[in-house]
Amino acid sequence: MCHPEDFAKRLDRLRADLVEQGRRVQSLVDSAFEAVFSRDVALADRVIEQDNVIDRVDVDLERASVKLLSDATAPDSATCVSHADIRTLLTVVKVNNELERIADLAVDVARRVKSLASGTGGMPDTIRVMSNSALGIIRDVIRALEQSDANLAGVVLQSEDAVETFKNAILRDAEERIAAGELGVDEAFLRHEIANICERMADHCTNIAEQVIYSATGKIVRHTDGRWEEVKNVAS
């Protein structure tokens, strides 16, 4: 049986654990990029090891969410679950999955450090700016999640375009340098991979931002025709 007070406490605990997981993922991404720019293989190895903690918490959060929903909907349960409660619980499950995927991308970054350490070239400043932009988006979406801030989540949605702009500039620069004989194909490919990972991190952040808006307001937003729009006629 799940009483209303018990449901609320467990849901609040889930949300707090989710925010903590978000901060853990943010730190992992920060370390992964730092390993890239410093060519620190030992730091990259620690990033890969720390992902095990994130994977474990991911599973724990999902199991706790399923158990809470099961208890709340049991025949002998005294809980009347509101639409807002359901939205919050769905947000926990979906955001948890997005955070785990961002962590996987941080590991992908870390695994490329050995290639950098054995090479002669480094990452250009544009890659650092792009990675900082991705980190800023992660930081903002975690804050939006913690504060149930739909307005900040909306800012995150709009920030995705900046990351795409950086990626396009990096790719054009790499193509020009290859043509001029100033950049090897392997190094250009590595830059391309890092830029793609930053873009994918931003994509996952926009998915989280959508869930924050849904949880806080009941509104469902989707990216259509180059802009973010609310899906109409959906019950909250």
CORURDA-V988672 format. One line per field, one symbol per residue. psi: psi as a letter, one per 20 degrees, with the letter a starting at -180 (. if undefined). Layout:
BEGIN
psi = ???
END
This chain:
BEGIN
psi = qoqghgggghghhggghggghghggghggghghhhghilnhggghhgggihhgggghgggggghgggghghhjqhjqjpoprhgggggghgggghgghghhgghhhhgghiihhhghiahraprhhgggghhgghhggghhhghggjlnhghhhggghihhgghggghggggggghhghijipqgghhhgggggghggghghghhhgghghgggghiiqpqqopkjrpqpprlpp.
END
